[in-house]
């Protein structure tokens, strides 16, 4: 994640929850999250978390939401299957026959 994205997200959390965060600690523990997942996690937190208690581990909550949202977006991609949508071109069969006729090459 970029520092800019991190600072914007933390500013939003500070504004909503009226709480100061140790930005150095948060950066060290959250910088491996990509921008989109972090921003999505922050938005989900401010939409669903009514309040923070003194011992609320916001780092864990952010990481959990980022992971959940990232996993959800990955699951929305089309699944790869073994089925082919297009048959191979006619030239392919001719090439296969030609290669078979050559046999194996002994070194």
DRENDO-651463 format. One record per residue (C-alpha): residue number from 1; x, y, z; residue in one letter. Coordinates in Angstrom, 2 decimals, decimal comma. Layout:
<sites>
   nr       xx       yy       zz  rest
  NUM        X        Y        Z     a
...
</sites>
This chain:
<sites>
   nr       xx       yy       zz  rest
    1     0,00     0,00     0,00     x
    2     1,11     3,53    -0,58     x
    3     1,69     5,94     2,29     x
    4    -0,87     8,29     0,76     x
    5    -3,59     5,64     0,81     x
    6    -2,65     4,68     4,36     x
    7    -2,80     8,27     5,64     x
    8    -6,17     8,89     3,98     x
    9    -7,62     5,71     5,48     x
   10    -6,31     6,44     8,95     x
   11    -7,61    10,02     8,77     x
   12   -11,07     8,64     7,99     x
   13   -10,89     6,26    10,97     x
   14    -9,72     9,09    13,25     x
   15   -12,56    11,33    12,07     x
   16   -15,27     8,70    12,53     x
   17   -14,11     7,19    15,82     x
   18   -12,58    10,35    17,42     x
   19    -9,51     8,36    18,37     x
   20    -5,78     8,80    17,89     x
   21    -3,89     5,90    16,35     x
   22    -0,18     5,10    16,59     x
   23     0,49     5,66    12,89     x
   24     3,98     4,17    13,03     x
   25     2,70     0,91    14,52     x
   26    -0,28     0,78    12,17     x
   27     1,94     1,40     9,13     x
   28     4,38    -1,37    10,16     x
   29     1,57    -3,88    10,60     x
   30    -0,66    -2,91     7,67     x
   31     1,69    -1,81     4,86     x
   32     1,58    -5,26     3,21     x
   33    -2,13    -4,83     2,38     x
   34    -2,83    -3,46    -1,10     x
   35    -4,47    -0,03    -1,50     x
   36    -7,83    -1,31    -2,70     x
   37    -8,21    -3,87     0,08     x
   38    -7,20    -1,32     2,74     x
   39    -9,57     1,35     1,45     x
   40   -12,41    -1,17     1,16     x
   41   -11,72    -2,41     4,70     x
   42   -11,80     1,14     6,09     x
   43   -15,12     1,83     4,37     x
   44   -16,60    -1,45     5,62     x
   45   -15,42    -0,71     9,17     x
   46   -16,99     2,75     9,27     x
   47   -20,21     1,27     7,88     x
   48   -20,44    -1,62    10,34     x
   49   -18,45    -0,83    13,51     x
   50   -20,66     1,28    15,76     x
   51   -17,99     2,15    18,30     x
   52   -14,51     1,24    19,49     x
   53   -13,83     0,10    23,01     x
   54   -10,50     0,81    24,76     x
   55    -9,11    -2,65    24,04     x
   56   -10,44    -2,97    20,48     x
   57    -7,65    -4,22    18,23     x
   58    -8,27    -2,05    15,19     x
   59    -5,25    -3,51    13,38     x
   60    -6,79    -6,97    13,55     x
   61   -10,17    -5,65    12,42     x
   62    -8,64    -3,86     9,41     x
   63    -6,63    -6,95     8,44     x
   64    -9,65    -9,22     8,83     x
   65   -11,86    -7,01     6,65     x
   66    -9,13    -6,55     4,04     x
   67    -8,63   -10,32     3,85     x
   68   -12,37   -11,02     3,71     x
   69   -13,00    -8,44     1,00     x
   70    -9,95    -9,52    -1,01     x
   71   -11,03   -13,17    -0,84     x
   72   -14,56   -12,19    -1,86     x
   73   -13,35   -10,27    -4,89     x
   74   -11,12   -13,18    -5,94     x
   75   -14,09   -15,54    -5,69     x
   76   -16,08   -13,29    -8,00     x
   77   -13,63   -13,87   -10,87     x
   78   -14,74   -16,49   -13,39     x
   79   -13,48   -19,96   -12,56     x
   80   -11,06   -21,62   -14,94     x
   81   -12,26   -24,94   -16,28     x
   82   -10,72   -27,73   -18,31     x
   83   -13,33   -27,23   -21,01     x
   84   -12,22   -25,39   -24,10     x
   85   -14,56   -22,93   -25,65     x
   86   -13,01   -23,13   -29,13     x
   87   -11,83   -26,28   -30,90     x
   88    -8,22   -26,30   -32,09     x
   89    -7,68   -25,12   -35,69     x
   90    -7,64   -27,70   -38,50     x
   91    -3,91   -27,16   -38,98     x
   92    -3,33   -28,54   -35,50     x
   93    -4,39   -32,08   -36,46     x
   94    -2,18   -31,97   -39,55     x
   95     0,77   -30,85   -37,43     x
   96     0,16   -33,63   -34,90     x
   97     0,17   -36,25   -37,68     x
   98     3,37   -34,82   -39,14     x
   99     5,12   -34,89   -35,76     x
  100     4,00   -38,49   -35,15     x
  101     5,39   -39,53   -38,53     x
  102     8,82   -38,18   -37,55     x
  103     8,95   -40,49   -34,55     x
  104    11,21   -39,82   -31,59     x
  105    14,61   -38,21   -31,93     x
  106    17,49   -40,16   -30,36     x
  107    20,43   -38,10   -29,23     x
</sites>
